[in-house]
Amino acid sequence: MKTEEFNKCLELLRQGDLKGLEKIYNKYYYASKQLALSHVKNEEKATEIVDAFFQNLQPIACEIKEIKNPDIWIFEVIVAICKSNY
C-alpha cells in the first residue's frame, strides 16, 4: 500500500470510519501474522499479537499524524510487540 493511501486510511479511522481499518487489515494481516509467527513460534500467540494490533489501530491513528513508510512501520510495531510480550 502506498504511503498516501495508508495515511488516507488512518484519516478515515480518525473520523470513525472503519473502511480505513478494513483496507489496512486486508493488505497487512497475513504478512503481519507470518512475521509475528516467525518471532513467537506459536500460531495462537501470533494471532493474538496481530489481532491486538489491529484492534488498537484506531486509537493509534488518533495519536499519529502520518506514517512515511507503512510497511516498515507496521512490521516494526509487530516485532516490538513480539519482543515485549513474548
Phi and psi restraints in degrees (range 20) as a CNS / XPLOR table:
assign (resid 1 and name C) (resid 2 and name N)
       (resid 2 and name CA) (resid 2 and name C) 1.0 -72.1 20.0 2
assign (resid 2 and name N) (resid 2 and name CA)
       (resid 2 and name C) (resid 3 and name N) 1.0 154.5 20.0 2
assign (resid 2 and name C) (resid 3 and name N)
       (resid 3 and name CA) (resid 3 and name C) 1.0 -55.7 20.0 2
assign (resid 3 and name N) (resid 3 and name CA)
       (resid 3 and name C) (resid 4 and name N) 1.0 -46.1 20.0 2
assign (resid 3 and name C) (resid 4 and name N)
       (resid 4 and name CA) (resid 4 and name C) 1.0 -60.6 20.0 2
assign (resid 4 and name N) (resid 4 and name CA)
       (resid 4 and name C) (resid 5 and name N) 1.0 -45.0 20.0 2
assign (resid 4 and name C) (resid 5 and name N)
       (resid 5 and name CA) (resid 5 and name C) 1.0 -64.2 20.0 2
assign (resid 5 and name N) (resid 5 and name CA)
       (resid 5 and name C) (resid 6 and name N) 1.0 -42.3 20.0 2
assign (resid 5 and name C) (resid 6 and name N)
       (resid 6 and name CA) (resid 6 and name C) 1.0 -60.6 20.0 2
assign (resid 6 and name N) (resid 6 and name CA)
       (resid 6 and name C) (resid 7 and name N) 1.0 -46.7 20.0 2
assign (resid 6 and name C) (resid 7 and name N)
       (resid 7 and name CA) (resid 7 and name C) 1.0 -66.4 20.0 2
assign (resid 7 and name N) (resid 7 and name CA)
       (resid 7 and name C) (resid 8 and name N) 1.0 -31.1 20.0 2
assign (resid 7 and name C) (resid 8 and name N)
       (resid 8 and name CA) (resid 8 and name C) 1.0 -66.2 20.0 2
assign (resid 8 and name N) (resid 8 and name CA)
       (resid 8 and name C) (resid 9 and name N) 1.0 -38.3 20.0 2
assign (resid 8 and name C) (resid 9 and name N)
       (resid 9 and name CA) (resid 9 and name C) 1.0 -64.4 20.0 2
assign (resid 9 and name N) (resid 9 and name CA)
       (resid 9 and name C) (resid 10 and name N) 1.0 -39.9 20.0 2
assign (resid 9 and name C) (resid 10 and name N)
       (resid 10 and name CA) (resid 10 and name C) 1.0 -62.9 20.0 2
assign (resid 10 and name N) (resid 10 and name CA)
       (resid 10 and name C) (resid 11 and name N) 1.0 -39.8 20.0 2
assign (resid 10 and name C) (resid 11 and name N)
       (resid 11 and name CA) (resid 11 and name C) 1.0 -63.2 20.0 2
assign (resid 11 and name N) (resid 11 and name CA)
       (resid 11 and name C) (resid 12 and name N) 1.0 -40.8 20.0 2
assign (resid 11 and name C) (resid 12 and name N)
       (resid 12 and name CA) (resid 12 and name C) 1.0 -59.3 20.0 2
assign (resid 12 and name N) (resid 12 and name CA)
       (resid 12 and name C) (resid 13 and name N) 1.0 -43.5 20.0 2
assign (resid 12 and name C) (resid 13 and name N)
       (resid 13 and name CA) (resid 13 and name C) 1.0 -60.8 20.0 2
assign (resid 13 and name N) (resid 13 and name CA)
       (resid 13 and name C) (resid 14 and name N) 1.0 -42.8 20.0 2
assign (resid 13 and name C) (resid 14 and name N)
       (resid 14 and name CA) (resid 14 and name C) 1.0 -58.7 20.0 2
assign (resid 14 and name N) (resid 14 and name CA)
       (resid 14 and name C) (resid 15 and name N) 1.0 -31.7 20.0 2
assign (resid 14 and name C) (resid 15 and name N)
       (resid 15 and name CA) (resid 15 and name C) 1.0 -87.3 20.0 2
assign (resid 15 and name N) (resid 15 and name CA)
       (resid 15 and name C) (resid 16 and name N) 1.0 0.5 20.0 2
assign (resid 15 and name C) (resid 16 and name N)
       (resid 16 and name CA) (resid 16 and name C) 1.0 87.2 20.0 2
assign (resid 16 and name N) (resid 16 and name CA)
       (resid 16 and name C) (resid 17 and name N) 1.0 8.5 20.0 2
assign (resid 16 and name C) (resid 17 and name N)
       (resid 17 and name CA) (resid 17 and name C) 1.0 -90.1 20.0 2
assign (resid 17 and name N) (resid 17 and name CA)
       (resid 17 and name C) (resid 18 and name N) 1.0 112.2 20.0 2
assign (resid 17 and name C) (resid 18 and name N)
       (resid 18 and name CA) (resid 18 and name C) 1.0 -76.4 20.0 2
assign (resid 18 and name N) (resid 18 and name CA)
       (resid 18 and name C) (resid 19 and name N) 1.0 -1.9 20.0 2
assign (resid 18 and name C) (resid 19 and name N)
       (resid 19 and name CA) (resid 19 and name C) 1.0 -63.3 20.0 2
assign (resid 19 and name N) (resid 19 and name CA)
       (resid 19 and name C) (resid 20 and name N) 1.0 -32.6 20.0 2
assign (resid 19 and name C) (resid 20 and name N)
       (resid 20 and name CA) (resid 20 and name C) 1.0 -63.4 20.0 2
assign (resid 20 and name N) (resid 20 and name CA)
       (resid 20 and name C) (resid 21 and name N) 1.0 -43.9 20.0 2
assign (resid 20 and name C) (resid 21 and name N)
       (resid 21 and name CA) (resid 21 and name C) 1.0 -63.5 20.0 2
assign (resid 21 and name N) (resid 21 and name CA)
       (resid 21 and name C) (resid 22 and name N) 1.0 -43.2 20.0 2
assign (resid 21 and name C) (resid 22 and name N)
       (resid 22 and name CA) (resid 22 and name C) 1.0 -59.2 20.0 2
assign (resid 22 and name N) (resid 22 and name CA)
       (resid 22 and name C) (resid 23 and name N) 1.0 -43.2 20.0 2
assign (resid 22 and name C) (resid 23 and name N)
       (resid 23 and name CA) (resid 23 and name C) 1.0 -65.0 20.0 2
assign (resid 23 and name N) (resid 23 and name CA)
       (resid 23 and name C) (resid 24 and name N) 1.0 -44.6 20.0 2
assign (resid 23 and name C) (resid 24 and name N)
       (resid 24 and name CA) (resid 24 and name C) 1.0 -66.1 20.0 2
assign (resid 24 and name N) (resid 24 and name CA)
       (resid 24 and name C) (resid 25 and name N) 1.0 -44.2 20.0 2
assign (resid 24 and name C) (resid 25 and name N)
       (resid 25 and name CA) (resid 25 and name C) 1.0 -57.6 20.0 2
assign (resid 25 and name N) (resid 25 and name CA)
       (resid 25 and name C) (resid 26 and name N) 1.0 -50.2 20.0 2
assign (resid 25 and name C) (resid 26 and name N)
       (resid 26 and name CA) (resid 26 and name C) 1.0 -61.5 20.0 2
assign (resid 26 and name N) (resid 26 and name CA)
       (resid 26 and name C) (resid 27 and name N) 1.0 -33.3 20.0 2
assign (resid 26 and name C) (resid 27 and name N)
       (resid 27 and name CA) (resid 27 and name C) 1.0 -78.8 20.0 2
assign (resid 27 and name N) (resid 27 and name CA)
       (resid 27 and name C) (resid 28 and name N) 1.0 -39.0 20.0 2
assign (resid 27 and name C) (resid 28 and name N)
       (resid 28 and name CA) (resid 28 and name C) 1.0 -112.6 20.0 2
assign (resid 28 and name N) (resid 28 and name CA)
       (resid 28 and name C) (resid 29 and name N) 1.0 -10.6 20.0 2
assign (resid 28 and name C) (resid 29 and name N)
       (resid 29 and name CA) (resid 29 and name C) 1.0 -58.5 20.0 2
assign (resid 29 and name N) (resid 29 and name CA)
       (resid 29 and name C) (resid 30 and name N) 1.0 -53.4 20.0 2
assign (resid 29 and name C) (resid 30 and name N)
       (resid 30 and name CA) (resid 30 and name C) 1.0 -60.8 20.0 2
assign (resid 30 and name N) (resid 30 and name CA)
       (resid 30 and name C) (resid 31 and name N) 1.0 -49.0 20.0 2
assign (resid 30 and name C) (resid 31 and name N)
       (resid 31 and name CA) (resid 31 and name C) 1.0 -64.1 20.0 2
assign (resid 31 and name N) (resid 31 and name CA)
       (resid 31 and name C) (resid 32 and name N) 1.0 -38.0 20.0 2
assign (resid 31 and name C) (resid 32 and name N)
       (resid 32 and name CA) (resid 32 and name C) 1.0 -64.8 20.0 2
assign (resid 32 and name N) (resid 32 and name CA)
       (resid 32 and name C) (resid 33 and name N) 1.0 -41.0 20.0 2
assign (resid 32 and name C) (resid 33 and name N)
       (resid 33 and name CA) (resid 33 and name C) 1.0 -66.6 20.0 2
assign (resid 33 and name N) (resid 33 and name CA)
       (resid 33 and name C) (resid 34 and name N) 1.0 -41.2 20.0 2
assign (resid 33 and name C) (resid 34 and name N)
       (resid 34 and name CA) (resid 34 and name C) 1.0 -63.5 20.0 2
assign (resid 34 and name N) (resid 34 and name CA)
       (resid 34 and name C) (resid 35 and name N) 1.0 -39.3 20.0 2
assign (resid 34 and name C) (resid 35 and name N)
       (resid 35 and name CA) (resid 35 and name C) 1.0 -63.7 20.0 2
assign (resid 35 and name N) (resid 35 and name CA)
       (resid 35 and name C) (resid 36 and name N) 1.0 -47.4 20.0 2
assign (resid 35 and name C) (resid 36 and name N)
       (resid 36 and name CA) (resid 36 and name C) 1.0 -61.8 20.0 2
assign (resid 36 and name N) (resid 36 and name CA)
       (resid 36 and name C) (resid 37 and name N) 1.0 -41.9 20.0 2
assign (resid 36 and name C) (resid 37 and name N)
       (resid 37 and name CA) (resid 37 and name C) 1.0 -61.8 20.0 2
assign (resid 37 and name N) (resid 37 and name CA)
       (resid 37 and name C) (resid 38 and name N) 1.0 -37.4 20.0 2
assign (resid 37 and name C) (resid 38 and name N)
       (resid 38 and name CA) (resid 38 and name C) 1.0 -66.2 20.0 2
assign (resid 38 and name N) (resid 38 and name CA)
       (resid 38 and name C) (resid 39 and name N) 1.0 -23.1 20.0 2
assign (resid 38 and name C) (resid 39 and name N)
       (resid 39 and name CA) (resid 39 and name C) 1.0 -92.6 20.0 2
assign (resid 39 and name N) (resid 39 and name CA)
       (resid 39 and name C) (resid 40 and name N) 1.0 -42.2 20.0 2
assign (resid 39 and name C) (resid 40 and name N)
       (resid 40 and name CA) (resid 40 and name C) 1.0 -98.2 20.0 2
assign (resid 40 and name N) (resid 40 and name CA)
       (resid 40 and name C) (resid 41 and name N) 1.0 -14.0 20.0 2
assign (resid 40 and name C) (resid 41 and name N)
       (resid 41 and name CA) (resid 41 and name C) 1.0 57.2 20.0 2
assign (resid 41 and name N) (resid 41 and name CA)
       (resid 41 and name C) (resid 42 and name N) 1.0 30.0 20.0 2
assign (resid 41 and name C) (resid 42 and name N)
       (resid 42 and name CA) (resid 42 and name C) 1.0 -147.6 20.0 2
assign (resid 42 and name N) (resid 42 and name CA)
       (resid 42 and name C) (resid 43 and name N) 1.0 119.8 20.0 2
assign (resid 42 and name C) (resid 43 and name N)
       (resid 43 and name CA) (resid 43 and name C) 1.0 -59.0 20.0 2
assign (resid 43 and name N) (resid 43 and name CA)
       (resid 43 and name C) (resid 44 and name N) 1.0 -45.5 20.0 2
assign (resid 43 and name C) (resid 44 and name N)
       (resid 44 and name CA) (resid 44 and name C) 1.0 -64.5 20.0 2
assign (resid 44 and name N) (resid 44 and name CA)
       (resid 44 and name C) (resid 45 and name N) 1.0 -44.0 20.0 2
assign (resid 44 and name C) (resid 45 and name N)
       (resid 45 and name CA) (resid 45 and name C) 1.0 -65.9 20.0 2
assign (resid 45 and name N) (resid 45 and name CA)
       (resid 45 and name C) (resid 46 and name N) 1.0 -39.6 20.0 2
assign (resid 45 and name C) (resid 46 and name N)
       (resid 46 and name CA) (resid 46 and name C) 1.0 -61.6 20.0 2
assign (resid 46 and name N) (resid 46 and name CA)
       (resid 46 and name C) (resid 47 and name N) 1.0 -43.0 20.0 2
assign (resid 46 and name C) (resid 47 and name N)
       (resid 47 and name CA) (resid 47 and name C) 1.0 -62.6 20.0 2
assign (resid 47 and name N) (resid 47 and name CA)
       (resid 47 and name C) (resid 48 and name N) 1.0 -43.5 20.0 2
assign (resid 47 and name C) (resid 48 and name N)
       (resid 48 and name CA) (resid 48 and name C) 1.0 -59.5 20.0 2
assign (resid 48 and name N) (resid 48 and name CA)
       (resid 48 and name C) (resid 49 and name N) 1.0 -44.6 20.0 2
assign (resid 48 and name C) (resid 49 and name N)
       (resid 49 and name CA) (resid 49 and name C) 1.0 -61.7 20.0 2
assign (resid 49 and name N) (resid 49 and name CA)
       (resid 49 and name C) (resid 50 and name N) 1.0 -50.1 20.0 2
assign (resid 49 and name C) (resid 50 and name N)
       (resid 50 and name CA) (resid 50 and name C) 1.0 -70.0 20.0 2
assign (resid 50 and name N) (resid 50 and name CA)
       (resid 50 and name C) (resid 51 and name N) 1.0 -39.7 20.0 2
assign (resid 50 and name C) (resid 51 and name N)
       (resid 51 and name CA) (resid 51 and name C) 1.0 -61.2 20.0 2
assign (resid 51 and name N) (resid 51 and name CA)
       (resid 51 and name C) (resid 52 and name N) 1.0 -43.1 20.0 2
assign (resid 51 and name C) (resid 52 and name N)
       (resid 52 and name CA) (resid 52 and name C) 1.0 -62.5 20.0 2
assign (resid 52 and name N) (resid 52 and name CA)
       (resid 52 and name C) (resid 53 and name N) 1.0 -41.3 20.0 2
assign (resid 52 and name C) (resid 53 and name N)
       (resid 53 and name CA) (resid 53 and name C) 1.0 -58.3 20.0 2
assign (resid 53 and name N) (resid 53 and name CA)
       (resid 53 and name C) (resid 54 and name N) 1.0 -49.4 20.0 2
assign (resid 53 and name C) (resid 54 and name N)
       (resid 54 and name CA) (resid 54 and name C) 1.0 -70.4 20.0 2
assign (resid 54 and name N) (resid 54 and name CA)
       (resid 54 and name C) (resid 55 and name N) 1.0 -31.6 20.0 2
assign (resid 54 and name C) (resid 55 and name N)
       (resid 55 and name CA) (resid 55 and name C) 1.0 -66.9 20.0 2
assign (resid 55 and name N) (resid 55 and name CA)
       (resid 55 and name C) (resid 56 and name N) 1.0 -28.6 20.0 2
assign (resid 55 and name C) (resid 56 and name N)
       (resid 56 and name CA) (resid 56 and name C) 1.0 -98.5 20.0 2
assign (resid 56 and name N) (resid 56 and name CA)
       (resid 56 and name C) (resid 57 and name N) 1.0 5.3 20.0 2
assign (resid 56 and name C) (resid 57 and name N)
       (resid 57 and name CA) (resid 57 and name C) 1.0 -67.7 20.0 2
assign (resid 57 and name N) (resid 57 and name CA)
       (resid 57 and name C) (resid 58 and name N) 1.0 -34.0 20.0 2
assign (resid 57 and name C) (resid 58 and name N)
       (resid 58 and name CA) (resid 58 and name C) 1.0 -64.4 20.0 2
assign (resid 58 and name N) (resid 58 and name CA)
       (resid 58 and name C) (resid 59 and name N) 1.0 -49.2 20.0 2
assign (resid 58 and name C) (resid 59 and name N)
       (resid 59 and name CA) (resid 59 and name C) 1.0 -63.0 20.0 2
assign (resid 59 and name N) (resid 59 and name CA)
       (resid 59 and name C) (resid 60 and name N) 1.0 -33.9 20.0 2
assign (resid 59 and name C) (resid 60 and name N)
       (resid 60 and name CA) (resid 60 and name C) 1.0 -63.6 20.0 2
assign (resid 60 and name N) (resid 60 and name CA)
       (resid 60 and name C) (resid 61 and name N) 1.0 -41.9 20.0 2
assign (resid 60 and name C) (resid 61 and name N)
       (resid 61 and name CA) (resid 61 and name C) 1.0 -58.9 20.0 2
assign (resid 61 and name N) (resid 61 and name CA)
       (resid 61 and name C) (resid 62 and name N) 1.0 -32.0 20.0 2
assign (resid 61 and name C) (resid 62 and name N)
       (resid 62 and name CA) (resid 62 and name C) 1.0 -73.4 20.0 2
assign (resid 62 and name N) (resid 62 and name CA)
       (resid 62 and name C) (resid 63 and name N) 1.0 -19.2 20.0 2
assign (resid 62 and name C) (resid 63 and name N)
       (resid 63 and name CA) (resid 63 and name C) 1.0 -93.0 20.0 2
assign (resid 63 and name N) (resid 63 and name CA)
       (resid 63 and name C) (resid 64 and name N) 1.0 -19.2 20.0 2
assign (resid 63 and name C) (resid 64 and name N)
       (resid 64 and name CA) (resid 64 and name C) 1.0 -115.7 20.0 2
assign (resid 64 and name N) (resid 64 and name CA)
       (resid 64 and name C) (resid 65 and name N) 1.0 149.8 20.0 2
assign (resid 64 and name C) (resid 65 and name N)
       (resid 65 and name CA) (resid 65 and name C) 1.0 -86.4 20.0 2
assign (resid 65 and name N) (resid 65 and name CA)
       (resid 65 and name C) (resid 66 and name N) 1.0 -51.0 20.0 2
assign (resid 65 and name C) (resid 66 and name N)
       (resid 66 and name CA) (resid 66 and name C) 1.0 -158.6 20.0 2
assign (resid 66 and name N) (resid 66 and name CA)
       (resid 66 and name C) (resid 67 and name N) 1.0 158.3 20.0 2
assign (resid 66 and name C) (resid 67 and name N)
       (resid 67 and name CA) (resid 67 and name C) 1.0 -113.4 20.0 2
assign (resid 67 and name N) (resid 67 and name CA)
       (resid 67 and name C) (resid 68 and name N) 1.0 131.4 20.0 2
assign (resid 67 and name C) (resid 68 and name N)
       (resid 68 and name CA) (resid 68 and name C) 1.0 -83.6 20.0 2
assign (resid 68 and name N) (resid 68 and name CA)
       (resid 68 and name C) (resid 69 and name N) 1.0 -32.6 20.0 2
assign (resid 68 and name C) (resid 69 and name N)
       (resid 69 and name CA) (resid 69 and name C) 1.0 -138.1 20.0 2
assign (resid 69 and name N) (resid 69 and name CA)
       (resid 69 and name C) (resid 70 and name N) 1.0 92.5 20.0 2
assign (resid 69 and name C) (resid 70 and name N)
       (resid 70 and name CA) (resid 70 and name C) 1.0 -58.5 20.0 2
assign (resid 70 and name N) (resid 70 and name CA)
       (resid 70 and name C) (resid 71 and name N) 1.0 -39.5 20.0 2
assign (resid 70 and name C) (resid 71 and name N)
       (resid 71 and name CA) (resid 71 and name C) 1.0 -59.5 20.0 2
assign (resid 71 and name N) (resid 71 and name CA)
       (resid 71 and name C) (resid 72 and name N) 1.0 -50.5 20.0 2
assign (resid 71 and name C) (resid 72 and name N)
       (resid 72 and name CA) (resid 72 and name C) 1.0 -65.4 20.0 2
assign (resid 72 and name N) (resid 72 and name CA)
       (resid 72 and name C) (resid 73 and name N) 1.0 -43.5 20.0 2
assign (resid 72 and name C) (resid 73 and name N)
       (resid 73 and name CA) (resid 73 and name C) 1.0 -59.0 20.0 2
assign (resid 73 and name N) (resid 73 and name CA)
       (resid 73 and name C) (resid 74 and name N) 1.0 -50.8 20.0 2
assign (resid 73 and name C) (resid 74 and name N)
       (resid 74 and name CA) (resid 74 and name C) 1.0 -60.9 20.0 2
assign (resid 74 and name N) (resid 74 and name CA)
       (resid 74 and name C) (resid 75 and name N) 1.0 -46.1 20.0 2
assign (resid 74 and name C) (resid 75 and name N)
       (resid 75 and name CA) (resid 75 and name C) 1.0 -67.6 20.0 2
assign (resid 75 and name N) (resid 75 and name CA)
       (resid 75 and name C) (resid 76 and name N) 1.0 -35.3 20.0 2
assign (resid 75 and name C) (resid 76 and name N)
       (resid 76 and name CA) (resid 76 and name C) 1.0 -65.4 20.0 2
assign (resid 76 and name N) (resid 76 and name CA)
       (resid 76 and name C) (resid 77 and name N) 1.0 -39.7 20.0 2
assign (resid 76 and name C) (resid 77 and name N)
       (resid 77 and name CA) (resid 77 and name C) 1.0 -65.4 20.0 2
assign (resid 77 and name N) (resid 77 and name CA)
       (resid 77 and name C) (resid 78 and name N) 1.0 -44.3 20.0 2
assign (resid 77 and name C) (resid 78 and name N)
       (resid 78 and name CA) (resid 78 and name C) 1.0 -61.2 20.0 2
assign (resid 78 and name N) (resid 78 and name CA)
       (resid 78 and name C) (resid 79 and name N) 1.0 -45.7 20.0 2
assign (resid 78 and name C) (resid 79 and name N)
       (resid 79 and name CA) (resid 79 and name C) 1.0 -62.4 20.0 2
assign (resid 79 and name N) (resid 79 and name CA)
       (resid 79 and name C) (resid 80 and name N) 1.0 -42.5 20.0 2
assign (resid 79 and name C) (resid 80 and name N)
       (resid 80 and name CA) (resid 80 and name C) 1.0 -61.8 20.0 2
assign (resid 80 and name N) (resid 80 and name CA)
       (resid 80 and name C) (resid 81 and name N) 1.0 -41.0 20.0 2
assign (resid 80 and name C) (resid 81 and name N)
       (resid 81 and name CA) (resid 81 and name C) 1.0 -63.2 20.0 2
assign (resid 81 and name N) (resid 81 and name CA)
       (resid 81 and name C) (resid 82 and name N) 1.0 -43.9 20.0 2
assign (resid 81 and name C) (resid 82 and name N)
       (resid 82 and name CA) (resid 82 and name C) 1.0 -57.9 20.0 2
assign (resid 82 and name N) (resid 82 and name CA)
       (resid 82 and name C) (resid 83 and name N) 1.0 -46.4 20.0 2
assign (resid 82 and name C) (resid 83 and name N)
       (resid 83 and name CA) (resid 83 and name C) 1.0 -69.2 20.0 2
assign (resid 83 and name N) (resid 83 and name CA)
       (resid 83 and name C) (resid 84 and name N) 1.0 -34.3 20.0 2
assign (resid 83 and name C) (resid 84 and name N)
       (resid 84 and name CA) (resid 84 and name C) 1.0 -84.3 20.0 2
assign (resid 84 and name N) (resid 84 and name CA)
       (resid 84 and name C) (resid 85 and name N) 1.0 -23.5 20.0 2
assign (resid 84 and name C) (resid 85 and name N)
       (resid 85 and name CA) (resid 85 and name C) 1.0 -112.9 20.0 2
assign (resid 85 and name N) (resid 85 and name CA)
       (resid 85 and name C) (resid 86 and name N) 1.0 -15.9 20.0 2
